[in-house]
Amino acid sequence: MKYKNILVEKKNTSVGLITLNRPKAYNALSSALISEVSDAVKKFEEDNNIGAIVLTGGDKVFAAGADIKELSELDFVTAYTSEYITKNWQALEKHKKPIIAAVSGVALGGGCELALMCDIIICDTSAKFGQPEIKLGTMPGIGGTQRLVRIIGKSKAMQMCLTGDMINAQEAKNYNLVADVFKEGTVLEEAILMAEKISRMSQPIVRLIKESINNAYETTLQAGLESERKYFYTTFNLEDKTEGMNAFIEKRKAKFINK
Ligand code: CAA
């Protein structure tokens, strides 16, 4: 697939970098752009050298949401029967490798929801997050009323979705929407460093941890703890567990082989 709306590259062989690239439209998430992102994620998932993915919109804007010009032409029957959201966004919802969203500037509507689909969000001080769909006579449709509330809580999610007001980087940090806030111009570098660090870990363990944390959103505490315990015991089958513990005891750096 030849990409027209995104830039894709590998950083230091182990990190997949995807940059949304429709600067004139504030990186509006057209169907074409989202299917390119899904395709790029799928390709990085198939590449055994890639341990983690970074998704960014560049240093000025993350994304101003779904493409309003495209949405303005959609009617209910077309949206519903063509599975407008499912078909374009599903690969992003089901990704296995960790994705870090590196946010500068606005992440609005579908842009905020895209960041929420990632595993870790970090941003710089220019970042602003919002769900302004209500001002367009519609509502969030890709997780804004679901993922957001589980992270920032009901009251703030209600306020954001019902007023359409944005929150800034510091507020996003206070509400645990982002893991860290960095100086303007440095968030991409930080995201790549974090992705490299994750890539150096044992990849089966990375996957187990990611799955286990995501399970916490889907299950009761007891069921989650039970499945976590089984995942934990599973790691005792891995050569990487032997290597990790021996390395600690021998006071050296572990060299994981993903087995
Ligand atoms: N879709 C399509 N085009 C968009 C866009 C979007 N979401 N956001 C910005 N653009 C385009 C504008 O139409 C404009 O294009 P032209 O130059 O061709 O006119 C260009 O980007 C620059 O935008 P502005 O002139 O508006 O720039 P600004 O600096 O004054 O404002 C902004 C920037 C605050 C991001 C403003 O553009 C804005 O509010 N955008 C819309 C945000 C929004 O409502 N997002 C929700 C979308 S709906 C959604 O996402 C639904 C869902 O959950 C699935």
Boltz pocket constraint, residues with backbone or C-beta under 6 A from the ligand:
constraints:
  - pocket:
      binder: B
      contacts: [[A, 23], [A, 24], [A, 25], [A, 26], [A, 28], [A, 29], [A, 64], [A, 65], [A, 66], [A, 67], [A, 68], [A, 69], [A, 106], [A, 108], [A, 109], [A, 110], [A, 111], [A, 113], [A, 132], [A, 133], [A, 136], [A, 139], [A, 140], [A, 141], [A, 142], [A, 144]]
      max_distance: 6.0
